[in-house]
Amino acid sequence: MTAPRAARTLAFRMGHARGDDWREAVASALEQIGAAPPGANLGFLYVSDRISGDAAAILDRVREATGVRDWTGAVGMGVLATGVEYTDEPAVAVMIGALPEGEFQVFSGRSRAPRPGTRTASGAEAAHFAIVHGDPNTDDMPELVEDMSSKVASGYLVGGLASARATAALFANEVLQGGLAGVVLSDRVEVTTRLTQGCVPIGPPRAVTAGERNVIATLDGRAALEVLREDIGATLGGDLRRAAQVIHVGLPVAGSDTGDYLVRSLVGFDPRNGLIAIGAGVEQGMQVVFCRRDEAAARADLHRMLDRISTDLDGAPKGGLYFSCVGRGEHLFGRRSAELELIARRLGEFPLVGFFCNGEISHDRLYGYTGVLTLFR
């Protein structure tokens, strides 16, 4: 997805660091940023859950040090920056940007986003695209994501759900819990975004011909487990415990022109009756495709996504955001920071921050096992 060109050149600066306590990490990140770019007016803040108890103090510190008033972001079990990941340690990633004044608005449950059709002082569509963060403990999150998508002209949201061992937190000019919060951009701010699934399909789409709740009885009129074994091959098909670790079920997204699908786990098998259970509800007629999720598949799909997003660019990105599943990173790519290094190697060095999410948001849906990359152009 691409939005129209900005009215003026965007500028971003970024800093990231770990520290024995939050003060050390924040001081190092701010030192890397140095002087704020002229007109800096929006900040992105990602804080590891190891120091999330000091989230309010961290927000106050970066606001005071940079002079930037408006902030958005979240707590994560890991934070991301250009070429590097921090996991299971106290760390922060901070990015400040100079956007066209009046062409964005931070929102939360306490401060509403612009209504559809609202115009900025420049005449732009005020609610065109949104960067959002959500609380994973909100029961109706998929519905909230879909509803928020309907309130921006492009229909596009990007972001992720906070992840934490204790209390998840969001930033929207204050520290919050519950619901969605973030920043809405007008169509004067130019962005491009793409999604990487981390999986590759290994068989054709199959139609559910019988099933209930989350159990599939038959696919294309045949026993579901028989079809699964056929698609994944004899080696994995003969070791269902191993298959459950690397094989997932993709639910194709209706109307997608890029072949997107929602990835769900295989959660159980009934060899006697030929049944399989998945991590989603099923209904007759729905389409499913079996997918392989491992390091090779993840790297291949990330390269595919980076190749596609690079075609949207007419120069180096001004800045970027990356939202990656907590199950990706070193767990999927073999070592820490490998995923972020691949992005930097393909697109170059530019300010980028983000975090490991408990669910990723792209367009109008909540995904899992994915990476969502958004670039300011």
Order of alpha helices (4+ residues) and beta strands (2+ residues): beta-alpha-beta-alpha-beta-beta-beta-beta-beta-beta-alpha-beta-beta-beta-beta-beta-beta-beta-beta-beta-alpha-alpha-alpha-beta-beta-beta-beta-alpha-beta-alpha-alpha-beta-beta-beta-beta
